[in-house]
């Protein structure tokens, strides 16, 4: 790519990578502050720990979304080589596995069980 487009895409990619990293770092800091407040307000340590893990997991998931977006832009628009496509495929596979694992940790159930739980919850509630 000639002219201004390639530098603009590289800058955009780096900005998205920085944003993804910032989301993970700031999310972890916010989760830490939040859990400390919960403990000081009397929440049990076990409940606070589970809440902390959930919030840190959500921050990691969101940060990974940004980082994968940056990798996609880099692979498709800036450096479309076979090696970069293979690397992107590996990154997406790893990210998918991490997302899946984190979602199971956060929600405490398999992703495909989400709708079953919602249906059971709606049946348990009487119609008004």
Secondary structure, DSSP 8 states (H G I E B T S, - for coil): --THHHHHHHHHHHHHHHHHHHHHHHHHHHHHHHHHHHHHTT--HHHHHHHHHHHHHHHHHHHHHHHHHHHHHIIIII---HHHHHHHHHHHHHHHHHHHHHHHHHHSS-GGGHHHHHHHHHHHS---
